């Protein structure tokens, strides 16, 4: 959650799974700011990112990722909110990403599996405001392997590319606000990132949104 007790030595995982993170920056770097659930991280879009220890998702073909994001201004430069593996669109077949700045002027949710890519493009929410996102990646589906909720509501994509993948996800690092810590650095604020090894239900998504939407606490170190 990026709150004070979890930020004393990098970023601690509060799930109990031990997936602690390294907070990497240079210069003025990443700063802590008031968020939706206590404290958030602010990234400068230049060289800031968070890298987790390897997260083992190799036993599942379903993953959900929940997070709060404030993006000051959208662009078409493909700067990322998050990515599992250091290049999900490359040769690897166990990763995924969320791209608020897709070059097609959309928000993109993407995975690549053993057969090919699944990609869905969505209308972006308002810029410079907090929004809650849940991306669901489900390779058990023959089509529509990626889905998106924003602020508790299911989003209908403006376009899709589909393939029927059969493999599980990887055992790899998770990167927040960058691709592999080397490029596509995101500029914005991020809070309460959660990874689930299953597909969340619509009711569960709504509950996660309501937790943040009703929280007014702002903690600082």
DABELWO-V431736 format. One record per residue. SS is DSSP state (h for helix, s for strand, l for the rest). OMEGA is omega as a letter, one per 30 degrees, with the letter a starting at -180 (none if undefined). NEAR is the number of other C-alpha atoms within 12 Angstrom. Layout:
# DABELWO-V431736
ss:SS omega:OMEGA near:NEAR
ss:SS omega:OMEGA near:NEAR
This chain:
# DABELWO-V431736
ss:l omega:l near:34
ss:l omega:l near:43
ss:l omega:a near:33
ss:h omega:a near:23
ss:h omega:a near:18
ss:h omega:a near:27
ss:l omega:a near:26
ss:l omega:l near:17
ss:l omega:a near:16
ss:l omega:a near:26
ss:s omega:a near:33
ss:l omega:l near:28
ss:l omega:a near:27
ss:l omega:a near:20
ss:l omega:a near:15
ss:l omega:a near:8
ss:l omega:l near:18
ss:l omega:a near:15
ss:l omega:a near:27
ss:l omega:a near:28
ss:s omega:l near:30
ss:s omega:l near:28
ss:s omega:a near:33
ss:s omega:l near:31
ss:l omega:l near:26
ss:l omega:l near:15
ss:l omega:l near:12
ss:l omega:l near:15
ss:l omega:l near:20
ss:l omega:l near:33
ss:s omega:l near:29
ss:s omega:a near:32
ss:s omega:l near:27
ss:s omega:a near:28
ss:l omega:l near:36
ss:l omega:l near:36
ss:l omega:a near:34
ss:l omega:a near:30
ss:s omega:l near:33
ss:s omega:l near:36
ss:s omega:l near:46
ss:s omega:a near:37
ss:s omega:a near:38
ss:s omega:l near:29
ss:l omega:a near:33
ss:l omega:a near:25
ss:l omega:a near:29
ss:l omega:l near:38
ss:s omega:l near:44
ss:s omega:l near:41
ss:s omega:l near:34
ss:s omega:l near:34
ss:l omega:l near:24
ss:l omega:l near:22
ss:s omega:a near:30
ss:s omega:l near:27
ss:l omega:a near:29
ss:l omega:l near:19
ss:l omega:a near:16
ss:l omega:l near:24
ss:l omega:l near:35
ss:s omega:l near:35
ss:s omega:l near:38
ss:s omega:l near:38
ss:s omega:a near:39
ss:s omega:l near:41
ss:s omega:l near:42
ss:s omega:a near:42
ss:s omega:l near:43
ss:s omega:a near:34
ss:s omega:a near:34
ss:l omega:a near:24
ss:l omega:a near:23
ss:l omega:l near:30
ss:l omega:l near:23
ss:l omega:a near:19
ss:l omega:l near:22
ss:l omega:l near:31
ss:l omega:a near:39
ss:l omega:l near:46
ss:l omega:l near:48
ss:s omega:l near:51
ss:s omega:l near:44
ss:s omega:a near:46
ss:l omega:a near:36
ss:l omega:l near:34
ss:l omega:a near:32
ss:l omega:a near:37
ss:l omega:a near:28
ss:l omega:a near:22
ss:l omega:a near:17
ss:l omega:a near:25
ss:l omega:a near:32
ss:l omega:a near:44
ss:s omega:l near:46
ss:s omega:l near:50
ss:s omega:l near:48
ss:s omega:a near:49
ss:s omega:l near:45
ss:s omega:a near:46
ss:s omega:a near:35
ss:s omega:a near:28
ss:l omega:l near:17
ss:l omega:l near:21
ss:l omega:a near:22
ss:s omega:l near:27
ss:s omega:a near:43
ss:s omega:l near:40
ss:s omega:a near:49
ss:s omega:l near:44
ss:s omega:l near:50
ss:s omega:a near:40
ss:l omega:a near:35
ss:l omega:l near:25
ss:l omega:a near:20
ss:l omega:a near:28
ss:s omega:l near:34
ss:s omega:a near:37
ss:s omega:l near:37
ss:s omega:l near:37
ss:s omega:a near:31
ss:s omega:l near:32
ss:l omega:a near:27
ss:l omega:l near:35
ss:l omega:l near:27
ss:l omega:l near:19
ss:l omega:l near:21
ss:l omega:l near:16
ss:l omega:l near:21
ss:s omega:l near:29
ss:s omega:l near:35
ss:s omega:a near:40
ss:s omega:l near:44
ss:s omega:l near:41
ss:s omega:a near:50
ss:s omega:l near:43
ss:s omega:a near:46
ss:s omega:a near:40
ss:l omega:l near:39
ss:l omega:l near:24
ss:l omega:l near:21
ss:l omega:l near:15
ss:l omega:l near:22
ss:l omega:a near:29
ss:l omega:l near:36
ss:s omega:l near:47
ss:s omega:a near:44
ss:s omega:l near:43
ss:s omega:l near:38
ss:s omega:a near:35
ss:l omega:l near:31
ss:l omega:a near:29
ss:s omega:l near:25
ss:s omega:a near:24
ss:l omega:l near:27
ss:l omega:a near:19
ss:l omega:l near:23
ss:l omega:l near:20
ss:s omega:a near:22
ss:s omega:l near:24
ss:s omega:a near:22
ss:l omega:l near:27
ss:l omega:a near:27
ss:l omega:a near:24
ss:l omega:a near:29
ss:l omega:a near:24
ss:l omega:l near:27
ss:l omega:l near:30
ss:l omega:a near:36
ss:l omega:l near:32
ss:s omega:a near:23
ss:s omega:l near:27
ss:l omega:l near:33
ss:s omega:a near:41
ss:s omega:l near:41
ss:s omega:l near:51
ss:l omega:l near:49
ss:l omega:l near:42
ss:s omega:l near:37
ss:l omega:a near:33
ss:l omega:a near:33
ss:l omega:a near:24
ss:s omega:l near:25
ss:l omega:a near:35
ss:l omega:a near:35
ss:l omega:l near:43
ss:s omega:a near:38
ss:s omega:a near:40
ss:s omega:a near:40
ss:s omega:a near:46
ss:s omega:l near:39
ss:s omega:l near:38
ss:s omega:a near:43
ss:s omega:l near:32
ss:s omega:a near:32
ss:s omega:l near:28
ss:l omega:l near:25
ss:l omega:l near:25
ss:l omega:l near:29
ss:l omega:l near:28
ss:l omega:l near:22
ss:h omega:l near:23
ss:h omega:l near:15
ss:h omega:l near:20
ss:h omega:a near:32
ss:h omega:l near:23
ss:h omega:l near:20
ss:h omega:l near:33
ss:h omega:a near:30
ss:h omega:l near:22
ss:h omega:a near:23
ss:h omega:a near:32
ss:h omega:a near:22
ss:l omega:a near:13
ss:l omega:a near:17
ss:l omega:a near:15
ss:l omega:l near:18
ss:l omega:a near:21
ss:l omega:l near:23
ss:l omega:l near:21
ss:l omega:none near:18
